Amino acid sequence: MISKLRTGVGVDAHQFGESGPCALAGLLWDDAPRLVGHSDGDAAVHALCDAVLSACQLGDIGTFFGVDTPEMAGASGVAMIEKLRDFVTAKGFVINNVALQIVGNKPKITVRRDEAQKVLSAALGAPVSVSATTSDQMGFTGRGEGIYVIANALVHTP
């Protein structure tokens, strides 16, 4: 018997730009510069979208929200999640949950973790957990040049 549960993995990385605020995990952070991207640059949301799309075998964020879609220029991460949710549920999928791991020195996720989890969960219509770590001063995240995010999604198939 084939399980109706599927997992998907998503990753994303964005470099910091010159000015803030930083859009990350569905929130704006004044204590970090903005992340560069076609939308608001929210690497956590982008990894979340990739994980859900992967679990549903529906491609990736580039095919769904590519840079060739002008309506997504500057779009908020929450708007992206809501559009994704509507798309995958229309295909019959049920999103069970998503776990995010944010790698970087700033912003400090712990102080707003609960708020981020509430915003992301409300937009997705399923629980989203957010955790964070540093890379012990190694690589581009350790040098404070940007953020890297890993996401895992669990969905039920139609």
Buried (B, 14 or more C-beta within 10 A) or exposed (E): EEEEEBEBEBBBBBBBBEEBBBBBBBBBBEEBBBBEBBBBBBBBBBBBBBBBBBBBEBEBBEEBBEEEEEEBEEBBBBBBBBBBBEBBEEEEBBBBBBBBBBBBBBBEBEEBBEEBBEBBBBBBBBBBBBBBEBBEEEEBBBEBBBBBBBBBBBBBBE
